[in-house]
Amino acid sequence: MEQRSLGRSGIKVPPLMFGGNVFGWTIDKAQSHRLLDRLVEVGLNAIDTADVYSAWAPGHQGGESETIIGEWLKASGKRSQVVIATKVGMKMGSGDQGLSRDWIMREVDASLRRLQTDVIDLYQAHKDDETVPLEETLGAFADLVQAGKVRAIGASNYTAPRLKLALETSAKLGLPRYETLQPLYNLMDRKVFEEALGPLCQAEGIGVINYYALAAGFLSGKYRSEADYGKSKRGANMGKYLTSRGLRVLDALDAVAGETASTPAQVAIAWLLAKPVVTAPIASATSLDQLEELVKAASLSLSPAQVAALDAASAE
C-alpha cells in the first residue's frame, strides 16, 4: 500500500484513514475487531478516533471507540503495526470539554488508558477553543510530545485564520506545530475548504485528513430519494444533500463508475485522492464488504477528464 507523509511529522499513513466513530456505535465490539484485523491485513493501518466517540448515543459517555480499539490492541498485539490518531476537545458525557491545559493533561491520560498504549501517534484538537489562549493549548501539546505520550499534533475544524495564527504561535514560541488538519471536505462540501483552508495547508505543508469523505454515506449512492432515509442511522440527515446539485453529483459518479468498473463510493474517494492537497481521506465501513470497497478506492486512479467532470457537477 502506498504511504503518504502526515505533514512534516515523519509519520507515514496509507492513502485512506479508517474512521473509528463506528466502533461501539453502529457496530459492536466483535465486528469492530474483525474490521480492525482486516484493516491491518490489507494495509489500511491508520485509525482515526476521538475521546468523544460515541457520547451522542443513548447511555454512552464517550470513550467507547477508544476502548474497543484498546481491547483489540491488547488482544492482537498489533500496536506496532498501526497508526493511532485520536482527538480531544468535544463535550464528553461528563460535561468536560475544551482545550485548556488542565483538561488536555487529564484527558490524554484517559485516552491512553482506554487505548491501552503508551503513545498516541497523532493527537488532535477536535475543534478550536477560542476561550483558551493558543499559547496554553500548544504549550500543553508540546509537553505531551516532550513526555513521549504523543508523537505529533493536529487540528480539526479550525478556520483558516485560526489555523494560520496557531502555526505562527508555534513558530514564535518554538513549539510543535499542527502537522495535520482534519476538515470537512468531499464532493458535496467543497467551498469552505477550497477557498482558504486548502491553499493554507498546501503552502505550509500541512497534511489533510478530511472527514466525511463520502458525505456521511450520501456519495455511496444509496440515498436517492426520501424513501431511502431509513437505510441507516445517518439517513435522517440526507435532506441537505438530496438536492438538484446532489443528484447531479450522483449522476456524475454513476457515469465515472461505469467508465472505471467501480462504484460511486470508490469514485468519490478517488476524486479526493486526485487532489494534491489531500493526504488521506477518512472513511468508515461497518462490514467487511464495505471495507473491501475502501481498499479498491485507495488504488483507483481517475483521468483528468473524469476529475474535471466531477468538479463541474459538484460546483456550488
Disulfide bonds with the S-S distance in Angstrom:
none
